[in-house]
Amino acid sequence: MPVFWSKWKKFLTEVRTELKRTTWPNRTEVRNTTVVVVVTTFIFAAFLGVVDLILSDLLKRIFGAFSG
């Protein structure tokens, strides 16, 4: 067990060291990047929705042509 605890202690020490070197974003940066993510998500959702409508209509036409 002592080996486990020494490795665990070393890991936590290294984590603390890394966190001290981390630069955290301020409130404005977080808000701006969140807006970019939300807008991008809506744009991709709209695009995929349009592609889905086009492909489903195309498949309906193809299956309709062969069924009747």
SEROGU-498726 format. One line per 8 residues: number of its first residue (from 1); their letters; for each residue z, y, x of C-alpha. Coordinates in steps of 0.1 Angstrom, whole numbers, plus 5000, padded with zeros to 4 digits. Layout:
SEROGU-498726
NUM) A) Z:Y:X | ...
END
This chain:
SEROGU-498726
1) MPVFWSKW) 5000:5000:5000 | 5006:5026:5028 | 4969:5026:5036 | 4960:5035:5000 | 4985:5064:4999 | 4974:5078:5032 | 4937:5077:5021 | 4947:5093:4987
9) KKFLTEVR) 4966:5120:5005 | 4937:5127:5028 | 4913:5129:4999 | 4935:5154:4980 | 4939:5175:5011 | 4901:5176:5016 | 4896:5185:4979 | 4921:5214:4982
17) TELKRTTW) 4902:5226:5013 | 4869:5225:4996 | 4882:5243:4965 | 4895:5271:4987 | 4859:5276:5001 | 4844:5276:4966 | 4831:5309:4952 | 4836:5310:4914
25) PNRTEVRN) 4813:5329:4891 | 4826:5359:4873 | 4825:5363:4835 | 4792:5381:4835 | 4775:5354:4856 | 4788:5327:4833 | 4777:5345:4802 | 4742:5352:4816
33) TTVVVVVT) 4736:5316:4827 | 4749:5303:4794 | 4724:5325:4776 | 4696:5312:4798 | 4706:5276:4790 | 4709:5282:4753 | 4675:5300:4750 | 4658:5274:4772
41) TFIFAAFL) 4672:5246:4750 | 4659:5263:4718 | 4625:5268:4734 | 4622:5232:4744 | 4635:5220:4710 | 4608:5241:4693 | 4581:5228:4716 | 4592:5192:4711
49) GVVDLILS) 4594:5197:4674 | 4558:5210:4673 | 4546:5181:4695 | 4564:5157:4672 | 4548:5171:4641 | 4513:5170:4657 | 4517:5134:4669 | 4532:5121:4636
57) DLLKRIFG) 4503:5137:4617 | 4478:5122:4641 | 4494:5088:4637 | 4494:5091:4599 | 4457:5099:4600 | 4449:5070:4623 | 4469:5045:4603 | 4455:5059:4571
65) AFSG) 4419:5054:4583 | 4425:5017:4591 | 4445:5009:4560 | 4422:5019:4533
END
